[in-house]
């Protein structure tokens, strides 16, 4: 976990720079692909994911070290070959895991967050799950384990493989010639995120597109079929924590409501979207029928609220960056408390983005607890060692959060614009 936290110290600034370049380019050519609330929701989703992963919050059913220890038949020499085999094995495993997530009801819950944005941009790439609590990815790495690929090689390549999937979440890059036959490109991934009938469940590859071509899941982006983004059962919220568990909650409700005992168990392993026949009509769920003419999710906003939300995003980013920088010094218990402050804060300001009054309760409690913690400890997890008066700055942040959340909930008037973009 410490290694992953160290990697994020360098990855986060890189992602931020690319995001700013995309936003700036969209502004210059007057073709902006970012909406303030949507992009903040996407980036915040990424924050919740890295909090979960760096704190090790999950249950690993089968780990790769266990598999390689018990299944390896040969041992590849430490050379370029072992890195090549590991890369191919990770990419194939990613394709198979991705396919499972799109095809089975239970596993769709851990992936729906990534598709939930009705925009498509680099921020969308950061919509990663916290609902993947059961770790089973190692099962797809059995071929690598059989060949004796060392765990250290997989450990280095896995995050690199994940980060390399960031760049192709953009609408500003067209088709890339011969690369379209080898790599997953922006054009191919636009198809993957689209809800057009022609594009559903296509292009599941992660780095190499050969798996899609071999296994029949490839679809080229068509000039006369412009991709429309989102999910057929729209999220209708900016809160990434709620989005993570919406599908799971629907499955729980359907399993409870159906009178068919078999269906109570069957629903979890059936194809994505399947529902018991006796609850489907009684409890209808909104499904997009016309992908070109549906009402995209918008909430009441203003220039000042957008500015406040961006302020919260930057503050959260700085907190996380400090957490990764000071990871070892903070310690396990401190990391859990620190992560909880950030996590709850994300829930609070994204609830405010939904114009949900619960934001006031959440942010009031968090701010009061945070101020009490600073008063009793006299510091903010060692921040004063690096930044003079750092804990006082965090205390000021909590005070600002408390008062502005109250202001935007109860005192700011109706929206100035529903369509403000960055």
Secondary structure, 3 states (H helix, E strand, C coil): CHHHHHHHHHHHHHHHHHHHHHHHHHHHCCCCCCEHHHHHHHHHHHHHHHHHHHCCCCEECCCHHHHHHHHCCCCCCCCHHHHHHHHHHHHHHHHHHHHHHHHEHHHHCCCHHHHCCCCCCHHHHHCCCCCCCEECHHHHHHHHHHCCCCHHHHHHHHHHHHHCCCCCCCCCCCCCHHHHHCECCHHHHHHHHECCCCCCCCCCCCCECHHHHHHCCCCCCCCCCCCCECCCCCCCCCCHHHHHHHHHHHHHHHHHHCCCHHHHHHCCCCECCCCCHHHHCCCCCCCCCCCCCCCCCCCCCCHHHHHHHHHHHHHHHHHHHHHHHCHHHHHHHHHHHHHHHHHHHHHHHHHHHCCCCHHHHHHHHHHHHHHHHHHHHCCCCCHHHCCCCHHHHHHHHHHHHHHHHHHHHHCCCCCCCCCCEC
